[in-house]
Amino acid sequence: MTLVLQFVQTAGILVGIIYYITTLRLAQKAREAQVFLQFSNRIADDRFIEGFRNLREIDSSTLVDFLLQEVTKDSPIRDQWIDIWYVLRSLEDLGGIVRGGFLGISIIAYTTSGIIKMTWEKLAPHIDELREESNNIRWGSEIEYLYDELMKYHEEHPELKT
């Protein structure tokens, strides 16, 4: 009888542990989905769409000067400048979210690879100059991290390579 009781107690503890772990995993997935949906809303925003278009179209030879210039309230390029910075800030935030473990790279790889790839490939040739001129050695580091993680994921999942 004692052996049966110990077995039932042990089985109950194991079931409780499994339930707890499963609940934690489901809660983590729900949080990831919520974080992703918030980011998804951001990239569907008119400011992001316009900023991404502007970033794509800007001449690479003038990118550093454009990004680091002083823009006043009355500047004719103010809206374009703000829109591009909105894209960069959004992707920098996303990189921090992924680095912090709040969102996995897989959902990003399936949905926003092109945006991240194009943005980093536009910035990469100028990143050292941007960091030096802005006196910020971390300038763009989370976008760079995001891009690197994305490329690793693409290597592991060749069906996603573009």
C-alpha positions in Angstrom: 0.0 0.0 0.0 2.8 2.4 0.8 4.5 1.7 -2.5 1.2 2.4 -4.4 0.8 5.7 -2.4 4.4 6.8 -3.3 3.8 5.9 -6.9 0.6 8.0 -7.0 2.3 10.9 -5.3 5.2 10.8 -7.7 2.9 10.5 -10.7 0.9 13.5 -9.4 4.0 15.6 -9.0 5.2 14.7 -12.5 1.8 15.5 -14.0 1.9 18.9 -12.2 5.4 19.6 -13.5 4.4 18.7 -17.1 1.3 20.8 -16.9 3.3 23.8 -15.5 5.9 23.5 -18.2 3.3 23.2 -20.9 1.4 26.3 -19.5 4.7 28.3 -19.5 5.4 27.4 -23.1 1.9 28.3 -24.2 2.1 31.6 -22.4 5.5 32.4 -24.0 4.1 31.6 -27.5 1.1 33.9 -26.7 3.5 36.7 -25.7 5.6 36.2 -28.8 2.4 36.4 -31.0 1.4 39.6 -29.2 4.8 41.2 -29.7 4.8 40.1 -33.3 1.4 41.5 -34.0 2.4 44.9 -32.5 5.4 45.0 -34.8 3.3 43.8 -37.7 1.0 46.8 -37.1 4.0 49.1 -37.1 5.3 47.9 -40.4 1.8 48.3 -41.9 1.7 51.9 -40.8 1.9 54.6 -43.5 5.0 56.2 -42.0 6.9 52.9 -42.1 5.8 52.1 -45.7 6.7 55.6 -46.8 10.0 55.5 -44.9 11.0 52.1 -46.4 10.2 53.4 -49.9 12.3 56.5 -49.2 15.2 54.4 -47.8 15.1 52.1 -50.8 15.2 55.1 -53.2 17.9 57.2 -51.5 21.2 57.3 -53.3 23.8 55.2 -51.2 26.4 57.8 -51.8 24.4 60.4 -49.9 23.0 58.1 -47.2 25.4 59.1 -44.4 25.0 62.8 -44.9 21.3 62.5 -45.2 20.9 60.4 -42.0 23.2 62.5 -39.9 22.2 66.0 -41.0 20.5 68.4 -38.7 16.8 68.7 -39.7 14.8 71.6 -38.5 11.0 71.9 -38.3 10.9 73.9 -41.5 13.2 71.6 -43.5 11.8 70.5 -46.9 13.1 67.0 -46.3 11.8 66.7 -42.7 9.0 64.2 -43.5 11.3 62.0 -45.6 14.0 62.1 -42.9 11.5 61.3 -40.1 10.0 58.4 -42.1 13.4 56.8 -42.7 14.4 57.2 -39.1 11.0 55.6 -38.1 12.0 52.5 -40.2 15.5 52.4 -38.7 14.2 52.8 -35.2 11.5 50.1 -35.7 14.1 47.6 -37.0 16.5 48.5 -34.2 13.8 47.9 -31.7 12.9 44.6 -33.3 16.5 43.5 -33.1 16.6 44.2 -29.4 13.4 42.3 -28.9 14.8 39.3 -30.8 18.2 39.6 -28.9 16.3 39.8 -25.6 14.5 36.5 -26.4 11.0 38.1 -26.5 10.5 37.0 -30.1 12.0 34.2 -32.1 13.7 34.8 -35.4 11.6 32.2 -37.2 8.5 34.3 -37.4 10.6 37.2 -38.7 12.2 35.0 -41.3 8.9 34.0 -42.7 7.4 37.4 -42.8 9.8 40.3 -43.0 13.1 39.0 -44.4 13.0 41.3 -47.4 12.7 44.5 -45.3 15.5 43.5 -42.9 17.8 42.3 -45.7 17.4 45.3 -47.9 17.8 47.8 -45.0 20.9 46.2 -43.6 22.5 45.8 -47.1 21.8 49.4 -47.7 23.4 50.4 -44.4 26.3 47.9 -44.2 28.7 49.6 -46.6 28.4 52.8 -44.5 28.0 51.5 -41.0 31.6 52.3 -39.8 31.2 55.8 -41.1 27.8 56.2 -39.5 29.1 54.9 -36.2 32.1 57.2 -36.3 30.3 60.3 -37.5 27.5 59.9 -34.9 30.0 59.1 -32.2 28.0 56.0 -31.4 29.7 52.7 -31.8 26.4 50.8 -31.4 24.6 52.7 -34.2 22.6 50.1 -36.1 23.9 47.2 -34.0 20.5 45.7 -33.4 19.7 45.8 -37.1 23.0 44.2 -37.8 22.2 41.5 -35.1 18.8 40.9 -36.6 20.3 40.6 -40.1 23.0 38.2 -38.9 20.4 36.0 -37.1 18.2 36.0 -40.1 21.0 34.9 -42.4 21.9 32.1 -40.0 18.2 31.0 -40.0 18.1 31.1 -43.8 21.2 28.9 -43.9 19.4 26.4 -41.7 16.2 26.7 -43.8 17.3 27.0 -47.4 13.6 27.1 -48.5 13.5 30.7 -47.2 16.6 31.9 -49.1 15.8 34.8 -51.5 
